[in-house]
Amino acid sequence: MRKNNFNQIRLWLAISVLFTHAFALTGNHVPATWGLSSGAFSIFIFFTISGYLVTQSWDREPNILPFIRKRALRLLPGWAASFVATYAIVHFCNGFSGNATGIQNGSWWTLPWESLCYAAVVGLGFAGALNTTAFAAFFGAAWLVYFCNIGSQSVTMKHLTPLFMFFLMGAFIALNEKRLNIRTCAIYSTICLAVFFIVPIRDAIFWLLHETPFVFGPGASDFQIRQVALLICIPFVAIYLAKYAPAIPFLEADLSYGTYVFGWPIQQATVYVARHYGHPIESGIGLFCAATPLILCVATASWYFVEKPALKLKGRRPGTHANHPAERQTGKV
């Protein structure tokens, strides 16, 4: 039985991404709260957990080649399987002709950016900056740059920079975990987030921030102010629920990655085939309910026949055959 909830939380996050994609792939308006879809919100938490676990992985074995090997074994086999499956599905479905979008696999876009975060861990680790002292300076500088550019409407600032900041928050928690009371931080973070749902208080905060004369300041919008609150608070809540909250009995299998990388093309195929046989799916909820069971089956096959065999190679050393015990405890990153 697992000692944490990492696999369970990551699976629910991946399913949340499927929910968002289902609306986009049926040409419907994507539901959003605070200007963020459930999928975008889930991606942020994915990057937080990734930053936390990957930083711990480096801390256990601060060596470049083993680190790269572990990351490659986690990402590449599942991605390669999804690559083959995606293009087979695209061929079978005539390039998704007639669907709301012809994008072959919209889930892949985050993988290069996550890989870049891994490269940043290697760079910081090689420079000796992945410790509580040196990383604090880098972390503070990153927040300063973020605040100075928070008013920017560029695609980079709106969609990419938050990914890196959430990853850094996860790394910060990993490096300072022994000095932080994660449970207390999670409680205060939850209270802080709840404040933004109390309209009079939220409006008062926005009014105060907008009226404060930050001459030559970035001019952050209400959406960007809320995003800062999410950046500061969500990582502590996520790590608490994943590691410190009582473990909930769950599958040993980690289906989240397979659900994520196979979800889009299977949803696309479901839309195409349903329309081809005269039963078009026009609602996002309808597509979500129709495609999710098949996606989970494919994710299960991916785990047992592709990802898990690859992960068994992560802990091996010449002359050994057992996985590294720390890798088994924290959730296979």
Disulfide bonds with the S-S distance in Angstrom:
none
